[in-house]
Amino acid sequence: MKRITIYLPDELAAALEREARRRTVPASAIAHDALTGYLGLGEKSERRPLPFAAVGHSGKQTVARDMEDLLAVE
């Protein structure tokens, strides 16, 4: 396991400390769980869908092939 240092705004650090006291666990355990979930890692985590996937999807199968012709028309 690697040890790192992070800098948090005072408000976020205070919230982390409160949550650690509430759960009676170290703040590092809260940070570890949060990062594991956010990054989609761990046993329980599922891969997060990419929010930009299929943006601009035209529904047409030949757009890439016909790109030069489409650009010439525009």
Secondary structure, DSSP 8 states (H G I E B T S, - for coil): ---------HHHHHHHHHHHHHHTS-HHHHHHHHHHHHTT-SSS------TTTTTT--S-S-TTTTHHHHHHH-
